[in-house]
C-alpha cells in the first residue's frame, strides 16, 4: 500500500476520507479493461481451433494425396467445432478469470471438453451417416493436435495475464471504496482492486460498530465526492454483520447513476466463495461439492460407453472361446458373480469368468493366494492374463462401474478394511473400475497385510483427487504393461 494523505474529518466520530493518489510509477496501460480478457480468450480459442482444423486438413492431404482438397469443407467443420467448443466452455464458466489463471485446472478442463466434443461429434456423424463426407485421417489429426494447441495457447496467455496483472497494466475504472476501519483484509481488497484494473479515486473508512449514522455519513461523503467527478463505480468492503444498517443506508446511493458493488468481509464472507444457485426465491449454497461435476461425469460416462461397447464387440470371439474352455475344464457355472460395493457404497453384483472350484459370496471370503488349490487349470491362465475380469465390461455398460477407478472389494473385505484404514470409505466417492491407479503401481491382487491395503487406498484417493481424462488413458496404457508383467496375478 502507498502512503495515503489524510483528507480530513467530517465529524467527531473520526470518520476519515483517505485520498489515494494515482500511480506515478506506471506510465502506460493496455487499451482494454480486465473484464474483456474472457472475450479475448473466447476469440483466441475459436480462431486457434479453426486454424488448426484447416491446417490439419491441408497437411494431411498434401502428405497423402499430394494436393490440398476439400479445404472449404474442412473450414466449415473446423468453424463449427470452434463455435461449439466456445459455447460449451462458456456455459461451464471456463472463461472466468480465476480459471484462466489456473494452468492445471485449464489443462484438465480443456482436454476433457475437447475429447468429449470429438466423441460426441463422432457419435452424431455415425448416427447421421455423415462420416463419408469427411477425411478420417484429417479428422483424427485434428482431434490429436487440437488439445495441445489450445494448451500451448493458454500457457502463453496465462503468463501474459499474470505478468500484466502484477504490473497493473490493464485500463481501469475509477472507483470510490467505502470500508470498515481497522480491518487488515481491506489492504488486500484494495491491492486486488488495483491489480484488476481499478483506479481508487477515494478511500473512505468508517469506525467498526453498529452505528448506522457512521455508514450514512460515509455514504453522504461518497455522494458529494462522486457528483461532477469521473468516478464510474462505488465499492463497499464491509463485514456482513453490519448488513442491516448498510441495507437501510443504501437507498441514499440511488441518487447516483452508478453501479454499487459489495465485497463482503468477516467470517460469513467465506460462504460467497462457494458455488450457489437459485431454487425458487431461495439461494442454495453448495457447502460440499461432489468429487465429479456434472460435466466431468458426462465425460467419464461417454468414455466408458465408448470403450466398453467397442471392447465387447471386438472381444466377443474371445468370450465364446473362454466360455467353452471353462465348461470343458471343470463343472460349474461359466460366470461368477459376487456382491461388491460401488458408488456411495451401493451393492451390485460383479461379473467375472469363473476361475475357482468354489463360489464364495457370503460373510467370509478367503482371498486367492499363490498356488491356491481352489484355482482351476484354466482359471490359472485366466487370472494370469486378467481375461477373467473382462465380463466386468457389462458392469460398465450398466453404469455400476467405470473403465478406470478404484478396484471394488468383496463386501466382506470392504467391511473389514473400513474398520482398519482411515478414509477408506472415500474410495466410494466415485464408481469402481476395471483397472486403477493402485493396480498399475503394483498393488494388484492379494492384500497380505494392513500396510498393503493402506497403500492401495492412498493411491486410490490420489487418483480421485487428481483425475483427468489423460490420466485414465495413461492408466489404460500402463495396465497393458502390468498385465504383460503378470505381477501379483494369481
C-alpha positions as CSV (number, residue, x, y, z in Angstrom):
1,X,0.0,0.0,0.0
2,X,1.2,3.5,-0.8
3,X,1.1,6.2,1.9
4,X,-2.2,8.0,2.0
5,X,-2.8,11.6,2.8
6,X,-5.5,12.3,5.3
7,X,-8.1,14.3,3.6
8,X,-9.9,15.4,6.7
9,X,-12.5,14.5,9.3
10,X,-16.2,15.0,8.8
11,X,-17.3,14.7,12.5
12,X,-16.2,13.9,16.0
13,X,-16.8,10.2,15.2
14,X,-13.5,10.1,13.5
15,X,-14.8,9.3,10.1
16,X,-11.9,9.9,7.7
17,X,-11.6,10.2,4.0
18,X,-8.3,9.0,2.7
19,X,-7.3,10.1,-0.7
20,X,-5.2,7.6,-2.8
21,X,-3.3,9.4,-5.5
22,X,-3.0,7.8,-8.9
23,X,0.1,5.7,-9.5
24,X,3.2,7.7,-10.6
25,X,5.3,4.6,-11.3
26,X,3.1,3.4,-14.1
27,X,3.4,5.2,-17.4
28,X,1.3,3.2,-19.7
29,X,-1.7,0.8,-19.6
30,X,-3.3,-1.5,-22.0
31,X,-6.2,-0.1,-24.0
32,X,-8.6,-2.7,-22.9
33,X,-10.0,-3.4,-19.4
34,X,-9.6,-6.5,-17.2
35,X,-13.2,-7.6,-17.9
36,X,-12.5,-8.0,-21.6
37,X,-10.0,-10.8,-21.1
38,X,-12.7,-13.5,-21.2
39,X,-13.8,-12.2,-24.6
40,X,-10.3,-12.3,-25.9
41,X,-9.9,-15.9,-24.6
42,X,-13.0,-17.0,-26.5
43,X,-11.9,-15.4,-29.7
44,X,-8.5,-16.9,-29.4
45,X,-9.9,-20.4,-28.8
46,X,-12.2,-20.1,-31.8
47,X,-9.5,-18.9,-34.1
48,X,-7.0,-21.4,-32.9
49,X,-9.4,-24.3,-33.5
50,X,-10.4,-23.0,-36.9
51,X,-6.8,-22.6,-38.0
52,X,-5.7,-26.0,-36.6
53,X,-8.6,-27.8,-38.4
54,X,-7.8,-26.2,-41.7
55,X,-4.1,-26.7,-41.5
56,X,-4.5,-30.4,-40.4
57,X,-6.7,-31.0,-43.5
58,X,-4.2,-29.3,-45.8
59,X,-1.2,-31.1,-44.4
60,X,-2.9,-34.5,-44.4
61,X,-4.0,-34.2,-48.0
62,X,-0.7,-32.8,-49.2
63,X,1.1,-35.7,-47.5
64,X,-1.2,-38.5,-48.6
65,X,-2.5,-37.2,-52.0
66,X,0.0,-34.6,-52.9
67,X,-2.7,-31.8,-53.1
68,X,-5.0,-30.0,-50.7
69,X,-8.6,-30.8,-51.3
70,X,-11.9,-30.1,-49.5
71,X,-10.4,-27.1,-47.8
72,X,-13.7,-25.3,-47.8
73,X,-15.5,-28.2,-46.3
74,X,-12.8,-28.7,-43.6
75,X,-13.0,-24.9,-42.9
76,X,-16.8,-25.2,-42.2
77,X,-16.2,-28.3,-40.0
78,X,-13.4,-26.5,-38.1
79,X,-15.5,-23.4,-37.6
80,X,-18.4,-25.5,-36.3
81,X,-16.1,-27.3,-33.8
82,X,-14.6,-23.9,-32.7
83,X,-18.0,-22.4,-32.2
84,X,-19.3,-25.5,-30.3
85,X,-16.2,-25.6,-28.1
86,X,-16.5,-21.9,-27.1
87,X,-20.3,-22.2,-26.4
88,X,-19.9,-25.3,-24.2
89,X,-16.8,-23.8,-22.4
90,X,-18.6,-20.6,-21.8
91,X,-21.7,-22.4,-20.4
92,X,-19.5,-24.2,-17.9
93,X,-17.7,-20.9,-16.9
94,X,-14.3,-22.0,-18.3
95,X,-13.5,-18.4,-19.2
96,X,-13.8,-17.0,-15.7
97,X,-10.6,-15.1,-14.8
98,X,-9.6,-17.3,-11.9
99,X,-9.8,-20.4,-14.1
100,X,-7.8,-18.8,-16.9
101,X,-5.0,-18.1,-14.4
102,X,-5.0,-21.7,-13.0
103,X,-3.0,-23.7,-15.6
104,X,-3.5,-27.1,-14.0
105,X,-7.3,-26.7,-14.0
106,X,-7.2,-25.3,-17.5
107,X,-5.4,-28.4,-18.9
108,X,-7.8,-30.7,-17.1
109,X,-10.9,-29.0,-18.3
110,X,-9.6,-28.2,-21.9
111,X,-8.6,-31.8,-22.5
112,X,-11.8,-33.2,-21.0
113,X,-14.0,-30.9,-23.1
114,X,-12.0,-31.5,-26.3
115,X,-12.2,-35.3,-26.0
116,X,-15.9,-35.1,-25.1
117,X,-16.6,-32.9,-28.1
118,X,-15.0,-35.2,-30.6
119,X,-16.6,-38.3,-29.1
120,X,-20.0,-36.6,-29.3
121,X,-19.3,-35.4,-32.9
122,X,-18.2,-38.9,-33.9
123,X,-21.4,-40.4,-32.5
124,X,-23.5,-37.8,-34.3
125,X,-21.7,-38.4,-37.6
126,X,-22.2,-42.2,-37.2
127,X,-25.9,-41.9,-36.4
128,X,-26.5,-39.5,-39.3
129,X,-24.1,-41.5,-41.6
130,X,-22.3,-38.2,-42.4
131,X,-18.8,-39.7,-41.8
132,X,-18.3,-40.4,-45.5
133,X,-18.2,-36.6,-46.2
134,X,-15.0,-36.2,-44.1
135,X,-11.5,-37.5,-44.2
136,X,-11.0,-39.8,-41.3
137,X,-7.2,-39.2,-41.3
138,X,-7.5,-35.4,-41.3
139,X,-10.2,-35.5,-38.6
140,X,-8.1,-37.8,-36.4
141,X,-5.1,-35.5,-36.9
142,X,-7.3,-32.5,-35.9
143,X,-8.5,-34.3,-32.8
144,X,-5.0,-35.2,-31.7
145,X,-3.5,-31.8,-32.5
146,X,-6.2,-29.5,-31.2
147,X,-5.8,-30.1,-27.5
148,X,-2.0,-29.4,-27.4
149,X,-2.5,-26.3,-29.5
150,X,-5.2,-25.0,-27.0
151,X,-3.0,-25.9,-24.0
152,X,0.0,-24.1,-25.6
153,X,-2.1,-21.0,-26.2
154,X,-3.4,-21.0,-22.7
155,X,0.1,-21.4,-21.3
156,X,1.3,-18.3,-23.2
157,X,-1.8,-16.2,-22.4
158,X,-1.7,-17.2,-18.7
159,X,1.9,-16.0,-18.4
160,X,1.0,-12.7,-20.1
161,X,-2.1,-12.3,-17.9
162,X,-0.3,-12.9,-14.6
163,X,2.5,-10.6,-15.6
164,X,0.3,-7.7,-16.6
165,X,-2.0,-8.2,-13.6
166,X,1.1,-7.9,-11.4
167,X,2.2,-4.8,-13.3
168,X,-1.3,-3.3,-13.2
169,X,-1.2,-2.8,-16.9
170,X,-5.0,-3.0,-17.5
171,X,-7.0,0.1,-18.2
172,X,-9.3,0.5,-15.2
173,X,-12.5,2.2,-13.9
174,X,-12.3,4.9,-11.3
175,X,-13.9,3.9,-8.1
176,X,-14.6,5.0,-4.6
177,X,-14.1,2.5,-1.8
178,X,-16.1,2.6,1.5
179,X,-14.6,0.2,4.1
180,X,-14.5,-0.7,7.8
181,X,-11.7,1.0,9.7
182,X,-9.0,-1.2,11.1
183,X,-9.7,-4.4,9.1
184,X,-6.4,-5.8,7.8
185,X,-8.2,-7.6,4.9
186,X,-9.1,-4.2,3.5
187,X,-5.5,-3.8,2.4
188,X,-5.7,-7.0,0.4
189,X,-9.0,-5.8,-1.1
190,X,-7.5,-2.5,-2.2
191,X,-4.5,-4.2,-3.7
192,X,-6.7,-6.7,-5.6
193,X,-8.9,-3.9,-7.0
194,X,-5.8,-2.1,-8.3
195,X,-4.3,-5.2,-9.8
196,X,-7.6,-5.9,-11.6
197,X,-7.5,-2.5,-13.3
198,X,-9.4,-0.4,-10.8
199,X,-8.2,3.1,-10.1
200,X,-9.1,4.1,-6.5
201,X,-10.2,7.7,-6.6
202,X,-11.1,7.9,-2.9
203,X,-11.0,5.5,0.1
204,X,-13.4,6.2,2.9
205,X,-13.1,4.4,6.2
206,X,-15.9,4.1,8.9
207,X,-15.5,3.1,12.5
208,X,-16.2,-0.5,13.2
209,X,-19.5,-0.8,15.0
210,X,-23.3,-1.0,14.7
211,X,-24.0,2.7,14.5
212,X,-25.9,3.4,11.3
213,X,-25.1,7.1,11.4
214,X,-21.4,6.3,10.6
215,X,-22.4,4.4,7.5
216,X,-24.8,7.1,6.4
217,X,-22.1,9.8,6.9
218,X,-19.7,7.8,4.8
219,X,-22.2,7.3,2.0
220,X,-23.1,11.0,2.1
221,X,-19.4,11.8,1.8
222,X,-19.1,9.4,-1.2
223,X,-22.1,11.0,-2.9
224,X,-20.5,14.5,-2.6
225,X,-17.2,13.2,-4.0
226,X,-18.8,11.4,-6.9
227,X,-21.0,14.2,-8.2
228,X,-19.3,16.0,-11.0
229,X,-16.3,13.6,-11.0
230,X,-15.1,10.9,-13.3
231,X,-15.9,8.1,-10.8
232,X,-17.6,5.2,-12.5
233,X,-18.3,2.8,-9.6
234,X,-18.7,2.5,-5.8
235,X,-17.3,-0.4,-4.0
236,X,-18.3,-1.2,-0.4
237,X,-16.0,-3.6,1.6
238,X,-17.7,-4.4,4.9
239,X,-18.4,-7.1,7.5
240,X,-21.7,-8.7,6.8
241,X,-22.6,-8.3,10.5
242,X,-23.3,-4.6,9.5
243,X,-25.7,-5.6,6.7
244,X,-28.9,-4.5,8.4
245,X,-27.5,-1.0,8.9
246,X,-26.0,-0.9,5.4
247,X,-29.2,-2.0,3.8
248,X,-31.0,0.9,5.4
249,X,-28.4,3.4,4.1
250,X,-28.1,2.1,0.5
251,X,-31.2,4.0,-0.6
252,X,-29.1,7.1,-0.3
253,X,-26.9,5.9,-3.2
254,X,-29.8,5.7,-5.6
255,X,-29.4,9.4,-6.4
256,X,-26.2,8.4,-8.3
257,X,-26.4,6.7,-11.8
258,X,-23.5,4.4,-10.9
259,X,-23.1,0.7,-10.1
260,X,-22.6,-0.2,-6.4
261,X,-20.8,-3.4,-5.5
262,X,-20.3,-5.1,-2.1
263,X,-17.2,-7.0,-1.2
264,X,-18.2,-9.0,2.0
265,X,-15.7,-9.3,4.9
266,X,-15.8,-11.2,8.1
267,X,-16.4,-14.9,8.8
268,X,-19.7,-15.0,6.8
269,X,-17.8,-13.9,3.6
270,X,-16.5,-17.5,3.2
271,X,-20.0,-18.5,2.1
272,X,-19.6,-16.3,-1.0
273,X,-16.6,-18.3,-2.2
274,X,-18.8,-21.4,-2.5
275,X,-20.9,-22.4,-5.5
276,X,-24.6,-21.4,-5.3
277,X,-27.8,-21.4,-7.3
278,X,-31.4,-20.3,-7.0
279,X,-34.2,-22.6,-6.0
280,X,-37.3,-20.6,-6.5
281,X,-36.7,-17.4,-4.5
282,X,-34.1,-19.1,-2.2
283,X,-30.4,-19.1,-2.6
284,X,-28.9,-22.5,-2.2
285,X,-25.1,-22.6,-1.2
286,X,-23.1,-25.7,-2.0
287,X,-21.2,-26.5,1.2
288,X,-19.7,-29.6,-0.2
289,X,-19.4,-30.5,-3.9
290,X,-19.4,-34.0,-5.4
291,X,-15.9,-35.3,-6.5
292,X,-17.1,-35.0,-10.1
293,X,-19.0,-32.2,-11.7
294,X,-22.0,-33.0,-14.0
295,X,-19.8,-32.2,-17.0
296,X,-17.0,-34.5,-15.8
297,X,-19.5,-37.3,-15.1
298,X,-20.8,-36.9,-18.7
299,X,-17.2,-37.1,-20.0
300,X,-16.5,-40.3,-18.0
301,X,-19.7,-41.9,-18.9
302,X,-19.2,-41.2,-22.6
303,X,-15.7,-42.6,-22.4
304,X,-16.9,-45.7,-20.5
305,X,-19.6,-46.4,-23.0
306,X,-17.3,-45.9,-26.0
307,X,-14.6,-48.2,-24.6
308,X,-16.8,-50.9,-23.1
309,X,-19.1,-51.1,-26.2
310,X,-16.2,-51.3,-28.6
311,X,-14.3,-53.8,-26.5
312,X,-17.3,-56.1,-26.1
313,X,-17.8,-56.3,-29.9
314,X,-14.1,-56.9,-30.6
315,X,-13.7,-59.4,-27.8
316,X,-16.8,-61.5,-28.5
317,X,-14.9,-64.4,-30.1
318,X,-12.6,-64.5,-27.0
319,X,-15.6,-64.5,-24.7
320,X,-17.1,-67.5,-26.6
321,X,-13.8,-69.4,-26.6
322,X,-13.3,-68.7,-22.9
323,X,-16.8,-69.9,-22.0
324,X,-16.3,-73.2,-23.9
325,X,-12.9,-73.7,-22.3
326,X,-14.3,-73.2,-18.7
327,X,-17.2,-75.5,-19.4
328,X,-14.8,-78.3,-20.6
329,X,-12.3,-77.8,-17.8
330,X,-14.4,-78.1,-14.7
331,X,-18.1,-78.5,-13.6
332,X,-20.0,-75.4,-12.6
333,X,-21.2,-72.2,-14.0
334,X,-19.2,-70.3,-16.6
335,X,-19.8,-66.9,-15.0
336,X,-19.0,-65.9,-11.4
337,X,-21.0,-63.3,-9.5
338,X,-20.1,-61.7,-6.3
339,X,-21.5,-58.8,-4.2
340,X,-19.4,-55.7,-4.3
341,X,-19.8,-52.1,-3.2
342,X,-19.8,-49.3,-5.8
343,X,-20.5,-45.6,-5.8
344,X,-21.7,-44.3,-2.4
345,X,-21.5,-47.9,-1.1
346,X,-24.3,-49.3,-3.3
347,X,-24.3,-53.0,-3.6
348,X,-24.0,-54.6,-7.0
349,X,-23.1,-58.0,-8.5
350,X,-19.8,-58.0,-10.3
351,X,-19.3,-60.3,-13.3
352,X,-16.2,-62.5,-13.8
353,X,-15.3,-65.7,-15.6
354,X,-15.2,-68.5,-13.0
355,X,-11.6,-69.4,-12.1
356,X,-12.1,-71.4,-8.9
357,X,-13.8,-74.7,-8.0
358,X,-15.7,-72.8,-5.2
359,X,-18.1,-69.9,-5.3
360,X,-17.8,-67.6,-2.2
361,X,-20.2,-64.8,-1.8
362,X,-21.0,-64.7,1.9
363,X,-19.8,-63.1,5.1
364,X,-16.4,-64.9,5.0
365,X,-14.3,-64.8,1.8
366,X,-10.8,-66.1,1.6
367,X,-8.6,-64.2,-0.9
368,X,-6.8,-66.1,-3.6
369,X,-3.2,-66.8,-2.8
370,X,-0.2,-68.1,-4.8
371,X,-0.6,-71.8,-5.7
372,X,-4.2,-71.7,-4.3
373,X,-5.6,-75.3,-4.8
374,X,-9.1,-73.8,-5.4
375,X,-8.0,-72.3,-8.7
376,X,-8.8,-74.5,-11.8
377,X,-6.3,-75.2,-14.5
378,X,-8.0,-72.9,-17.0
379,X,-8.6,-70.4,-14.1
380,X,-4.9,-70.0,-13.5
381,X,-4.3,-68.7,-17.1
382,X,-7.4,-66.6,-17.0
383,X,-6.2,-64.9,-13.8
384,X,-2.7,-64.6,-15.1
385,X,-3.8,-62.7,-18.2
386,X,-6.7,-60.9,-16.4
387,X,-9.2,-62.3,-19.0
388,X,-11.4,-63.3,-16.1
389,X,-12.0,-59.6,-15.4
390,X,-13.4,-58.8,-18.9
391,X,-17.1,-59.6,-18.2
392,X,-17.0,-56.5,-16.0
393,X,-17.4,-54.6,-19.2
394,X,-21.1,-55.5,-18.7
395,X,-21.0,-53.8,-15.3
396,X,-19.5,-50.7,-17.1
397,X,-22.4,-50.7,-19.6
398,X,-24.9,-51.0,-16.8
399,X,-23.3,-47.9,-15.1
400,X,-22.2,-49.8,-12.0
401,X,-18.5,-49.5,-12.8
402,X,-16.1,-47.4,-14.9
403,X,-13.2,-48.4,-17.0
404,X,-10.8,-46.8,-14.6
405,X,-11.4,-46.3,-10.9
406,X,-10.6,-47.9,-7.5
407,X,-11.0,-51.7,-7.7
408,X,-14.1,-52.9,-5.8
409,X,-13.6,-55.4,-3.0
410,X,-15.9,-58.1,-1.8
411,X,-18.5,-56.8,0.7
412,X,-16.9,-58.9,3.5
413,X,-13.5,-57.5,2.8
414,X,-14.9,-54.0,2.4
415,X,-16.4,-54.1,5.9
416,X,-13.1,-55.3,7.3
417,X,-10.9,-52.7,5.5
418,X,-13.3,-49.9,6.5
419,X,-12.5,-50.6,10.2
420,X,-8.8,-50.9,9.6
421,X,-8.0,-48.0,7.3
422,X,-8.8,-44.3,7.8
423,X,-10.6,-42.6,4.9
424,X,-11.2,-46.0,3.3
425,X,-14.9,-45.0,2.6
426,X,-13.6,-42.1,0.4
427,X,-13.0,-44.8,-2.3
428,X,-16.8,-44.9,-2.8
429,X,-16.9,-41.2,-3.9
430,X,-16.5,-42.5,-7.5
431,X,-17.5,-45.6,-9.4
432,X,-15.1,-48.6,-9.1
433,X,-13.1,-49.5,-12.1
434,X,-11.9,-52.4,-14.2
435,X,-8.4,-51.1,-13.5
436,X,-7.0,-48.4,-11.3
437,X,-4.0,-46.3,-10.3
438,X,-3.2,-48.6,-7.4
439,X,-3.2,-51.7,-9.7
440,X,-0.8,-50.2,-12.2
441,X,1.6,-49.2,-9.4
442,X,2.0,-52.7,-8.1
443,X,-0.9,-53.0,-5.7
444,X,-2.9,-55.7,-7.5
445,X,-4.3,-59.0,-6.2
446,X,-4.0,-60.2,-2.6
447,X,-3.5,-57.7,0.3
448,X,-1.3,-59.6,2.7
449,X,-1.3,-57.0,5.5
450,X,-2.9,-53.8,6.6
451,X,0.0,-51.9,5.1
452,X,-0.9,-53.2,1.6
453,X,-4.5,-52.0,1.8
454,X,-3.4,-48.7,3.3
455,X,-1.1,-48.2,0.3
456,X,-3.8,-49.2,-2.1
457,X,-6.2,-46.7,-0.5
458,X,-3.5,-44.0,-0.7
459,X,-3.2,-44.5,-4.5
460,X,-6.9,-44.6,-5.0
461,X,-7.5,-41.4,-3.1
462,X,-4.8,-39.7,-5.1
463,X,-6.5,-40.8,-8.3
464,X,-9.8,-39.4,-7.1
465,X,-8.3,-36.0,-6.2
466,X,-6.2,-35.7,-9.4
467,X,-8.5,-37.2,-12.1
468,X,-8.1,-36.2,-15.7
469,X,-9.1,-38.0,-18.9
470,X,-5.5,-38.1,-19.9
471,X,-4.7,-39.9,-16.6
472,X,-7.3,-42.5,-17.5
473,X,-5.6,-43.0,-20.9
474,X,-2.3,-43.3,-19.1
475,X,-3.6,-45.9,-16.7
476,X,-5.1,-48.0,-19.5
477,X,-1.7,-48.0,-21.3
478,X,0.1,-48.9,-18.0
479,X,-2.5,-51.7,-17.5
480,X,-1.4,-53.4,-20.7
481,X,2.2,-53.4,-19.4
482,X,1.2,-54.6,-16.0
483,X,-0.8,-57.5,-17.4
484,X,2.1,-58.5,-19.6
485,X,4.4,-58.5,-16.5
486,X,1.9,-60.7,-14.6
487,X,2.9,-59.1,-11.2
488,X,0.8,-60.4,-8.3
489,X,-1.5,-62.2,-10.7
490,X,-2.6,-65.4,-9.0
